[in-house]
């Protein structure tokens, strides 16, 4: 039963070996105090300038309370045990960050998730735009880009522009911030792999498509069709997921409808379809490898998401046999 008056909670360091200095042993909160309110209160008491560095953790499940608007006194395990675990958020793994479970590792300055994504996706956009100017310095016997090469460039740039749009106007993040040091690892994937790695092979004068000149063949047409379908469908599923949360909230819901009745994460499925379109247009082994690696990673995320849905929603959730791609 939820408390109707002030509630005194024992405050326990989640990492005894690396305790938060000046963390009070107890804290008194109101019956309406949210996770965000408690973080602000603890930050003031401990002399921490950025409350987002603090993670409040359920003492029973040992998972972070990611819903910033959740009323703490209404969280059964916290109210019953009259205890809250606190940790200075560290450097989470990519999978843990995506699933918003626990955070482990080294504490440090935080960056807003929205800003992180904007920086990550800007890399491949700028790199692919700049490569036509860099080609004379990277290759010998440079010729103008072929139709397929120009089309490949447009498809990749539009893909990441769409991601920037989703970051700014669609996505709602469970966690407000991430450790600043993590941005270097995340940027490696987008700047180096999506950017430099793909661009170097796609725009090379020795690539298969460089010899096509002005040809717009059947593979290009099929590739563009798959790409458009995949990108628009991916955008739609992201909007569905976003609509499950209230403004400013981080509560979860069960997604339904287009694609969600087939696999756990149709947003990943449609992204792979879009990249298969890019593969057909680029006709480059580098794109095949990049798409295959992306599918493997998304499959791991999808399996984790399926487990989380089953654990959180129980019988209300219709179990899916496949996480990302039907048959896999």
C-alpha positions in Angstrom: 0.0 0.0 0.0 1.3 3.4 -0.9 2.3 5.8 1.9 0.1 8.8 2.5 2.5 10.8 4.5 6.2 11.5 4.6 8.4 8.5 4.2 11.9 8.0 5.7 14.2 5.8 3.6 17.5 4.3 4.4 20.0 5.4 1.8 22.5 2.7 0.8 25.5 3.0 -1.5 25.2 0.5 -4.3 29.0 0.3 -4.6 30.5 0.1 -1.1 34.0 0.1 -2.6 33.4 3.4 -4.4 30.9 5.2 -2.1 29.4 8.5 -2.8 30.9 11.0 -0.4 28.5 12.9 1.9 25.6 10.7 0.9 23.1 11.0 3.8 22.3 7.8 5.7 18.6 8.5 5.5 16.3 10.7 3.6 12.7 11.9 4.3 10.5 12.3 1.2 6.9 13.3 0.6 4.3 10.9 -0.5 4.3 12.5 -4.0 8.1 12.7 -4.5 9.2 11.3 -7.8 12.4 9.6 -8.7 13.6 12.8 -10.2 12.7 14.7 -7.0 14.6 12.2 -4.8 17.7 12.4 -7.1 17.6 16.2 -6.8 17.3 16.0 -3.0 20.1 13.5 -2.7 22.3 15.5 -5.0 21.9 18.6 -2.9 22.7 16.7 0.3 25.8 15.1 -1.2 27.0 18.3 -2.9 26.7 16.8 -6.4 26.1 19.5 -9.1 24.4 17.1 -11.7 21.6 15.0 -10.2 21.6 12.9 -13.4 24.8 11.3 -12.2 22.8 9.6 -9.4 21.0 6.4 -10.2 18.2 5.2 -7.8 18.1 1.4 -7.7 15.3 -1.0 -6.6 16.7 -2.8 -3.5 14.9 -6.1 -4.6 15.5 -6.3 -8.3 18.7 -4.3 -8.3 17.6 -2.5 -11.4 17.7 1.2 -11.9 14.5 3.2 -11.5 14.5 4.6 -15.1 11.0 6.3 -14.9 11.9 9.8 -13.7 8.2 10.5 -13.0 7.5 7.4 -10.9 6.3 8.2 -7.4 8.9 6.5 -5.1 6.4 5.8 -2.3 4.3 3.8 -4.7 7.2 1.5 -5.7 6.3 -1.5 -3.6 9.8 -2.9 -2.9 11.1 0.5 -1.9 8.2 1.4 0.3 8.1 -2.0 2.0 11.8 -2.1 2.8 12.0 1.6 3.4 15.4 1.6 1.6 16.8 3.0 -1.7 20.1 2.0 -3.3 22.1 4.9 -4.8 24.9 4.8 -7.3 27.0 7.3 -9.1 26.2 6.2 -12.7 29.1 4.7 -14.5 30.0 3.5 -18.0 27.3 1.1 -19.2 27.7 -1.3 -22.0 25.8 -0.6 -25.2 23.3 -3.4 -24.5 22.6 -2.3 -21.0 22.1 1.3 -22.1 19.7 0.2 -24.8 17.6 -1.9 -22.5 17.9 0.6 -19.6 18.7 -2.0 -17.0 21.6 -1.5 -14.6 24.6 0.8 -14.9 28.0 -0.4 -13.9 31.6 0.9 -14.1 33.4 4.2 -13.8 31.6 7.3 -12.7 32.1 10.5 -14.6 30.5 13.6 -16.2 27.2 13.1 -18.0 25.9 14.1 -21.4 22.3 14.3 -22.5 21.2 11.3 -24.6 19.7 13.5 -27.2 22.9 15.5 -27.7 24.9 12.2 -27.9 22.8 10.9 -30.7 22.9 14.2 -32.6 26.7 14.1 -32.5 26.9 10.4 -33.4 24.6 10.7 -36.5 26.3 13.9 -37.7 29.5 12.0 -38.3 28.4 9.8 -41.3 26.4 12.7 -42.8 29.5 15.0 -42.8 31.9 12.2 -43.9 29.7 11.0 -46.9 29.1 14.7 -47.9 32.9 15.4 -47.8 34.1 12.3 -49.6 33.6 13.6 -53.2 36.1 16.3 -52.3 38.5 13.9 -50.6 38.5 11.3 -53.5 41.5 12.9 -55.4 43.6 12.6 -52.3 42.7 9.0 -51.5 42.6 7.3 -54.9 44.4 7.2 -58.2 42.6 7.7 -61.6 39.6 9.4 -60.1 36.5 9.7 -62.3 33.2 11.4 -61.5 30.9 9.4 -59.3 28.6 7.0 -61.1 24.8 7.1 -60.8 24.9 4.2 -58.3 27.6 5.9 -56.2 25.6 9.2 -56.1 22.4 7.3 -55.3 24.2 5.4 -52.5 25.5 8.6 -51.0 22.0 10.1 -51.0 20.4 7.0 -49.4 23.0 6.9 -46.6 22.8 10.6 -45.9 19.0 10.6 -45.9 19.1 7.6 -43.5 21.1 9.5 -40.9 19.1 12.7 -41.4 16.0 10.7 -40.6 17.8 9.5 -37.4 18.6 13.1 -36.5 14.9 14.0 -37.0 13.8 11.1 -34.8 16.3 12.0 -32.1 15.0 15.6 -31.9 11.3 15.1 -32.4 10.3 11.4 -31.9 12.3 9.5 -29.4 11.7 9.6 -25.6 14.6 8.5 -23.6 14.4 6.4 -20.4 17.6 7.9 -19.0 18.3 11.6 -19.2 22.1 11.3 -19.5 24.9 8.9 -20.2 28.6 9.0 -19.1 30.4 11.5 -21.3 33.3 9.0 -21.9 30.9 6.7 -23.6 30.5 9.0 -26.5 33.9 8.0 -27.9 32.9 4.3 -28.2 29.5 5.1 -29.7 31.0 7.6 -32.2 33.4 4.9 -33.4 30.6 2.8 -34.7 28.9 5.7 -36.6 31.9 7.9 -37.6 34.3 5.1 -38.5 32.1 2.2 -39.6 29.1 3.9 -41.0 31.2 6.8 -42.2 34.8 6.2 -43.2 34.6 2.4 -43.7 31.5 2.5 -46.0 32.5 5.6 -47.8 36.0 4.5 -48.7 34.8 1.4 -50.5 31.6 2.7 -52.0 33.1 5.8 -53.6 36.4 4.1 -54.8 37.0 4.4 -58.6 37.7 0.6 -58.6 34.4 -0.3 -57.1 31.9 -2.3 -59.1 29.4 0.6 -59.3 32.1 3.0 -60.5 32.0 1.3 -63.9 28.2 1.6 -64.3 28.4 5.2 -65.4 24.8 6.4 -65.9 23.1 3.0 -65.6 20.0 2.8 -63.4 19.5 -0.9 -63.4 16.9 -3.3 -62.0 18.9 -3.8 -58.8 18.9 -0.1 -58.2 15.2 0.1 -58.6 14.5 -2.8 -56.3 17.1 -1.4 -53.8 15.4 2.0 -53.8 12.0 0.4 -53.3 13.2 -1.7 -50.3 15.0 1.4 -48.9 11.9 3.7 -49.0 9.6 1.0 -47.6 12.1 0.1 -44.8 12.8 3.7 -43.8 9.2 4.8 -43.7 8.1 1.7 -41.8 11.0 2.2 -39.4 9.9 5.8 -38.8 6.3 4.6 -38.2 7.3 2.0 -35.6 9.5 4.5 -33.8 6.5 6.8 -33.6 4.4 3.9 -32.2 6.9 3.3 -29.5 7.2 7.0 -28.7 3.4 7.3 -28.3 3.4 4.6 -25.6 5.0 7.2 -23.2 3.4 10.3 -21.8 5.1 13.6 -22.3 8.2 13.6 -20.1 7.4 10.1 -18.9 9.4 6.9 -19.2 6.7 4.3 -18.6 6.6 1.3 -20.9 3.7 -0.1 -22.8 3.0 -3.1 -25.1 3.4 -2.0 -28.7 0.9 -3.4 -31.2 0.0 -3.1 -34.8 2.1 -2.9 -38.0 5.0 -5.3 -37.6 4.7 -5.7 -33.8 2.5 -8.8 -34.1 5.2 -10.5 -36.2 8.4 -9.9 -34.3 9.5 -8.3 -31.1 11.3 -5.3 -32.7 9.9 -4.5 -36.2 11.8 -1.2 -36.0 15.0 -3.3 -36.3 13.5 -5.5 -39.0 12.5 -2.5 -41.2 16.0 -1.0 -40.7 17.6 -4.2 -42.0 15.2 -4.1 -45.0 16.3 -0.5 -45.7 20.0 -1.5 -45.5 19.3 -4.4 -47.8 18.2 -1.8 -50.3 21.4 0.1 -49.8 23.3 -3.2 -50.4 21.6 -3.6 -53.7 22.5 -0.1 -54.8 26.1 0.0 -53.6 26.9 -3.6 -54.7 29.7 -3.4 -52.2 31.0 -6.1 -49.9 31.6 -3.5 -47.2 27.9 -2.7 -47.0 27.1 -6.4 -46.8 29.5 -6.8 -43.9 28.2 -3.7 -42.2 24.5 -4.8 -42.6 25.3 -8.3 -41.3 27.1 -6.9 -38.2 24.2 -4.6 -37.6 21.7 -7.5 -37.9 23.7 -9.6 -35.3 23.7 -6.7 -32.8 20.0 -5.9 -33.3 19.3 -9.6 -32.8 20.9 -9.5 -29.4 19.0 -6.3 -28.5 15.8 -7.9 -29.7 16.2 -11.0 -27.6 16.8 -8.8 -24.6 13.7 -6.8 -25.4 11.6 -9.9 -25.7 12.8 -11.1 -22.3 12.0 -7.7 -20.8 8.5 -7.6 -22.2 7.8 -11.1 -20.9 9.2 -10.3 -17.4 7.4 -6.9 -17.1 4.0 -7.6 -18.6 3.6 -11.4 -18.0 0.4 -12.8 -19.5 -0.7 -9.5 -20.9 2.1 -9.7 -23.5 1.8 -12.0 -26.5 5.1 -13.8 -26.7 7.0 -13.6 -29.9 9.0 -16.4 -31.4 11.2 -14.2 -33.4 13.0 -11.1 -32.2 13.9 -9.2 -35.4 13.6 -11.3 -38.5 10.9 -14.0 -39.1 12.6 -17.4 -39.2 15.7 -16.3 -37.4 
